[in-house]
């Protein structure tokens, strides 16, 4: 399928553009229409209500309507403190509190509500569930974003959310491979270093291996340095991705970077995009900043045309991206907003009360 795309279209499909603005300006429109980016990442800055969220997504689809392939419309909706939904929808509790109830009926309701809201407004990719095992109480970067402190707990609850997203035609992106629950620092600020590789490979990574066996179609590689793999974080580390993700787990799905404008990675963004492609990533997440069209993307395409980025990596990425879009039947068709917000909010209130009741006993 990817032979029908030009080189520019293939490398454009690899860009997942983080949008932190309400206004889809001419530069963003050009990146979508003419540079054929593969998708966008939504943030709370894009909208104030669910209706606005739907309109924003429909506008993105309209801009992309003449392109060969629809956009990934992605979001980071873990619930709890990682919440990208507008304020007119009640916030669901975090996954740790949910899992601590050990009540699968409540877990299924939590999964269904989340998937329903996302699919109803047009989201087709979610950076969840978190598969990290909570190991370090001193670092809250993961904290209650993790389902629990054993691989069994994480698999039990995270996999049910993964399957619910899939059934709602939303691509779950399991994260953060190979597991950063034991990290002592927050990768948004500094690159964590994990030195206990025995535990990492025997337990943390096994959660991901099981997710891949269950058919997970996408995974996010964390910005974490691993003992024995040099100074490059896993997300930009060719040796690590080839050995630990592809060879060790036989993973054939979509490989997504975390945002390349996190931590010190943002200081050499063009080089880090090229490095991440060379490392084997398929989708490169980069938060938008005005001026990026000239400062990053035109230079990136020039490098691709000049053969300074391995063509086989671009070809492979385009193939995996387009196969994933086809499997989930992504379209440019506008979403008709018909969500009963009052009903959903009442379901959330009731669910949160039931969860609270477990801790009042």
C-alpha positions as CSV (number, residue, x, y, z in Angstrom):
1,X,0.0,0.0,0.0
2,X,2.8,2.5,0.9
3,X,4.2,2.3,-2.7
4,X,1.4,4.6,-3.7
5,X,2.8,7.4,-1.5
6,X,5.5,9.8,-2.4
7,X,8.6,10.0,-0.1
8,X,7.3,13.3,1.3
9,X,3.9,11.6,2.1
10,X,5.6,8.6,3.7
11,X,7.8,10.7,6.1
12,X,4.9,13.1,6.7
13,X,2.8,10.2,8.0
14,X,5.4,9.6,10.7
15,X,4.7,13.0,12.4
16,X,2.3,13.1,15.3
17,X,1.8,16.8,15.9
18,X,1.0,18.0,19.4
19,X,-1.5,20.8,19.2
20,X,-1.5,23.2,22.2
21,X,-3.7,25.9,20.6
22,X,-7.3,26.6,19.9
23,X,-6.5,28.2,16.6
24,X,-5.6,26.0,13.6
25,X,-3.4,28.6,11.9
26,X,-2.1,28.6,8.4
27,X,1.1,26.8,9.4
28,X,-0.7,24.0,11.0
29,X,-3.0,23.7,8.0
30,X,0.0,23.5,5.7
31,X,1.5,20.8,7.8
32,X,-1.7,18.8,7.5
33,X,-2.6,19.5,3.9
34,X,0.7,19.8,2.2
35,X,3.1,17.9,4.5
36,X,0.7,15.1,5.0
37,X,1.3,14.6,8.7
38,X,0.1,11.3,10.1
39,X,-1.9,12.7,13.0
40,X,-2.3,15.1,15.9
41,X,-2.2,15.0,19.7
42,X,-5.0,16.9,21.5
43,X,-4.7,18.9,24.7
44,X,-7.2,20.7,27.0
45,X,-6.1,24.0,25.4
46,X,-7.8,23.0,22.2
47,X,-11.4,23.3,23.6
48,X,-13.6,24.2,26.5
49,X,-16.5,21.8,26.1
50,X,-17.2,18.4,24.5
51,X,-19.1,20.2,21.7
52,X,-16.0,22.3,21.0
53,X,-13.8,19.3,21.2
54,X,-16.0,17.6,18.5
55,X,-15.9,20.7,16.3
56,X,-12.1,21.0,16.7
57,X,-11.7,17.4,15.6
58,X,-14.1,17.9,12.7
59,X,-12.1,20.9,11.6
60,X,-9.0,18.8,11.5
61,X,-10.7,16.2,9.4
62,X,-12.0,18.8,7.0
63,X,-8.5,20.2,6.5
64,X,-7.2,16.7,5.8
65,X,-10.1,15.7,3.5
66,X,-8.2,15.8,0.3
67,X,-5.3,13.7,1.6
68,X,-5.1,9.9,0.9
69,X,-5.2,8.8,4.5
70,X,-7.1,10.0,7.6
71,X,-5.4,11.4,10.7
72,X,-4.6,9.7,13.9
73,X,-6.7,11.8,16.4
74,X,-4.8,11.0,19.6
75,X,-5.1,11.9,23.2
76,X,-3.5,11.2,26.6
77,X,-6.6,10.1,28.6
78,X,-5.5,8.0,31.5
79,X,-8.1,9.6,33.8
80,X,-7.2,10.8,37.3
81,X,-4.6,13.6,37.1
82,X,-3.8,12.8,33.4
83,X,-7.0,14.2,32.0
84,X,-7.4,15.8,28.5
85,X,-11.2,16.1,28.5
86,X,-12.8,19.5,29.0
87,X,-14.3,20.7,32.3
88,X,-17.9,20.0,31.4
89,X,-17.3,16.2,31.8
90,X,-16.7,14.9,35.3
91,X,-13.3,13.5,36.1
92,X,-13.0,9.8,36.7
93,X,-10.7,8.5,39.4
94,X,-7.2,7.4,38.7
95,X,-6.4,3.7,37.9
96,X,-4.7,3.0,41.2
97,X,-7.8,3.8,43.2
98,X,-9.9,1.9,40.7
99,X,-7.8,-1.2,40.9
100,X,-7.6,-1.0,44.7
101,X,-11.3,-1.8,44.8
102,X,-10.6,-5.2,43.2
103,X,-14.1,-4.9,41.7
104,X,-14.2,-5.9,38.0
105,X,-17.8,-4.5,37.6
106,X,-16.5,-1.1,38.5
107,X,-13.5,-1.5,36.3
108,X,-15.6,-2.4,33.3
109,X,-17.9,0.6,33.9
110,X,-14.8,2.9,34.1
111,X,-13.5,1.4,30.9
112,X,-16.8,1.8,29.1
113,X,-17.4,5.4,30.1
114,X,-13.9,6.4,29.0
115,X,-14.1,4.6,25.7
116,X,-17.6,5.9,25.0
117,X,-16.7,9.6,25.6
118,X,-13.5,9.4,23.4
119,X,-15.2,7.5,20.5
120,X,-18.2,9.9,20.6
121,X,-16.1,13.0,19.9
122,X,-13.9,11.4,17.3
123,X,-10.7,10.3,19.1
124,X,-9.2,7.2,17.5
125,X,-6.0,6.8,19.5
126,X,-5.4,6.9,23.3
127,X,-2.0,6.9,25.0
128,X,-3.1,4.3,27.5
129,X,-3.2,2.1,29.4
130,X,-0.1,2.6,31.5
131,X,1.7,-0.7,32.0
132,X,4.3,0.6,34.3
133,X,4.6,-1.3,37.7
134,X,4.5,1.1,40.6
135,X,7.8,0.6,42.4
136,X,9.0,3.8,43.8
137,X,6.9,5.7,46.3
138,X,9.4,8.7,46.2
139,X,8.7,9.5,42.6
140,X,5.1,10.4,41.7
141,X,5.8,10.8,38.0
142,X,4.1,7.4,37.7
143,X,2.5,7.0,41.1
144,X,-1.2,6.5,40.9
145,X,-1.0,6.4,37.1
146,X,-0.1,2.8,37.6
147,X,-2.6,0.1,38.4
148,X,-0.4,-1.4,41.1
149,X,2.9,-2.7,42.4
150,X,2.9,-6.2,40.8
151,X,2.8,-7.4,37.2
152,X,-0.3,-9.5,37.9
153,X,-2.3,-6.5,39.1
154,X,-1.2,-4.3,36.2
155,X,-2.0,-7.0,33.6
156,X,-5.4,-7.8,35.2
157,X,-6.8,-4.3,35.0
158,X,-4.8,-2.6,32.2
159,X,-5.5,-5.3,29.7
160,X,-9.3,-5.0,30.2
161,X,-9.0,-1.3,29.4
162,X,-6.9,-2.0,26.4
163,X,-9.5,-4.4,25.0
164,X,-12.4,-2.0,25.7
165,X,-10.6,0.7,23.7
166,X,-10.0,-1.7,20.8
167,X,-13.7,-2.7,20.8
168,X,-14.6,1.0,20.6
169,X,-12.3,1.3,17.5
170,X,-9.7,3.3,19.5
171,X,-6.1,2.4,19.2
172,X,-4.6,1.8,22.6
173,X,-0.9,2.8,22.9
174,X,0.5,0.8,25.8
175,X,3.2,2.7,27.7
176,X,6.0,3.3,28.7
177,X,8.1,0.4,27.3
178,X,10.0,-1.3,28.9
179,X,8.5,0.1,32.1
180,X,9.6,3.1,34.2
181,X,7.8,2.5,37.4
182,X,11.1,2.2,39.3
183,X,12.5,5.5,37.9
184,X,13.5,8.1,40.5
185,X,13.0,11.1,38.3
186,X,10.2,12.5,36.1
187,X,11.1,12.1,32.4
188,X,9.2,15.4,31.6
189,X,12.0,17.2,33.4
190,X,15.1,14.8,33.4
191,X,15.9,11.5,31.7
192,X,15.5,8.8,34.4
193,X,18.2,6.1,34.7
194,X,17.2,2.5,35.4
195,X,20.0,0.3,36.6
196,X,18.1,-2.8,38.0
197,X,17.8,-4.4,34.6
198,X,17.3,-7.9,36.1
199,X,13.9,-6.8,37.5
200,X,13.2,-4.6,34.5
201,X,13.6,-7.5,32.0
202,X,12.1,-10.3,34.1
203,X,9.0,-8.4,35.4
204,X,8.4,-4.9,34.0
205,X,9.0,-5.8,30.4
206,X,7.0,-9.0,30.8
207,X,3.8,-7.0,31.1
208,X,4.4,-5.5,27.7
209,X,5.3,-8.9,26.3
210,X,2.0,-10.3,27.4
211,X,0.2,-7.2,26.0
212,X,1.8,-7.9,22.6
213,X,0.7,-11.5,22.8
214,X,-2.8,-10.2,23.3
215,X,-2.6,-8.2,20.2
216,X,-1.6,-4.7,21.3
217,X,-1.2,-2.7,18.1
218,X,0.9,0.2,19.4
219,X,3.4,1.0,22.2
220,X,5.1,4.1,23.4
221,X,8.8,3.8,24.3
222,X,9.8,5.8,27.3
223,X,12.5,8.5,27.6
224,X,14.5,6.5,30.0
225,X,18.1,5.4,30.0
226,X,18.8,1.8,30.6
227,X,22.0,0.4,32.2
228,X,24.1,-1.4,29.5
229,X,22.6,0.6,26.6
230,X,24.7,3.8,26.7
231,X,23.6,7.4,27.2
232,X,20.8,7.5,24.7
233,X,17.3,7.1,26.1
234,X,15.4,4.0,25.1
235,X,13.1,6.1,22.8
236,X,16.1,7.1,20.7
237,X,18.2,4.0,21.1
238,X,18.5,1.8,18.1
239,X,20.3,-1.0,19.9
240,X,17.7,-1.1,22.7
241,X,14.6,-1.0,20.4
242,X,16.0,-3.7,18.1
243,X,17.2,-6.0,20.9
244,X,14.6,-5.5,23.6
245,X,11.4,-4.5,21.8
246,X,11.6,-6.1,18.3
247,X,13.8,-9.2,18.8
248,X,13.0,-10.1,22.4
249,X,9.2,-9.7,22.2
250,X,8.8,-10.3,18.5
251,X,6.7,-7.1,18.4
252,X,5.4,-6.1,14.9
253,X,3.1,-3.2,15.8
254,X,3.3,0.6,15.8
255,X,6.2,2.1,17.8
256,X,5.5,5.6,19.1
257,X,7.9,8.0,20.7
258,X,6.9,10.1,23.7
259,X,7.0,13.8,23.0
260,X,10.4,14.8,21.7
261,X,10.1,18.3,23.2
262,X,10.3,16.8,26.7
263,X,13.3,17.4,28.9
264,X,16.6,18.3,27.2
265,X,15.6,16.5,24.0
266,X,13.9,19.7,22.9
267,X,17.2,21.5,22.4
268,X,18.2,19.5,19.3
269,X,14.8,18.6,18.0
270,X,15.6,18.0,14.3
271,X,18.5,15.8,15.1
272,X,16.5,13.9,17.6
273,X,13.7,13.3,15.1
274,X,16.2,11.8,12.7
275,X,17.8,9.7,15.5
276,X,14.4,8.4,16.6
277,X,13.6,7.4,13.0
278,X,16.9,5.6,12.7
279,X,16.3,3.9,16.0
280,X,13.2,2.2,14.5
281,X,10.3,4.4,15.7
282,X,7.3,4.7,13.4
283,X,5.4,7.6,14.8
284,X,7.3,10.6,16.1
285,X,5.5,12.8,18.6
286,X,6.5,16.5,18.5
287,X,4.6,19.3,20.2
288,X,3.9,22.2,17.8
289,X,5.5,25.6,18.1
290,X,5.0,28.5,15.6
291,X,7.9,28.5,13.1
292,X,8.3,24.7,13.1
293,X,7.4,24.5,9.5
294,X,10.6,26.2,8.4
295,X,12.7,25.4,11.4
296,X,12.0,21.6,11.5
297,X,9.8,20.1,8.9
298,X,11.1,21.7,5.7
299,X,14.6,20.7,6.8
300,X,13.4,17.2,7.7
301,X,12.0,16.6,4.2
302,X,15.2,18.0,2.7
303,X,17.2,15.4,4.7
304,X,14.9,12.6,3.5
305,X,15.2,13.7,-0.1
306,X,19.0,13.9,0.2
307,X,19.1,10.3,1.5
308,X,20.3,11.4,5.0
309,X,17.5,9.3,6.6
310,X,17.4,5.6,5.9
311,X,14.8,4.9,3.3
312,X,14.1,1.4,4.6
313,X,13.0,2.9,8.0
314,X,10.7,5.4,6.3
315,X,9.2,2.6,4.1
316,X,8.7,0.3,7.1
317,X,7.1,3.1,9.2
318,X,4.7,4.0,6.4
319,X,3.7,0.4,6.0
320,X,2.9,-0.1,9.7
321,X,1.1,3.3,10.0
322,X,-1.1,2.7,7.0
323,X,-1.9,-0.9,8.1
324,X,-2.9,0.4,11.5
325,X,-5.1,3.1,10.1
326,X,-6.8,0.5,7.8
327,X,-7.3,-2.0,10.6
328,X,-9.1,0.5,12.8
329,X,-11.0,1.9,9.8
330,X,-10.0,5.5,10.3
331,X,-11.9,8.0,8.2
332,X,-12.1,11.8,7.5
333,X,-15.8,11.7,8.0
334,X,-17.1,14.3,10.3
335,X,-18.4,13.2,13.7
336,X,-22.0,14.0,14.6
337,X,-22.1,15.0,18.2
338,X,-24.9,13.2,20.0
339,X,-23.5,12.4,23.5
340,X,-25.9,12.7,26.4
341,X,-23.5,14.7,28.6
342,X,-25.9,14.7,31.6
343,X,-26.3,11.0,31.5
344,X,-22.5,10.4,31.3
345,X,-21.8,12.8,34.1
346,X,-24.3,11.0,36.3
347,X,-22.7,7.7,35.5
348,X,-19.3,9.1,36.5
349,X,-20.7,10.6,39.8
350,X,-22.3,7.2,40.7
351,X,-19.1,5.3,39.7
352,X,-16.9,7.5,41.8
353,X,-19.2,7.2,44.8
354,X,-19.1,3.4,44.5
355,X,-15.3,3.5,44.4
356,X,-15.3,5.8,47.4
357,X,-17.5,3.4,49.3
358,X,-14.7,0.8,49.2
359,X,-12.4,3.0,51.3
360,X,-15.1,4.0,53.8
361,X,-15.7,0.5,55.0
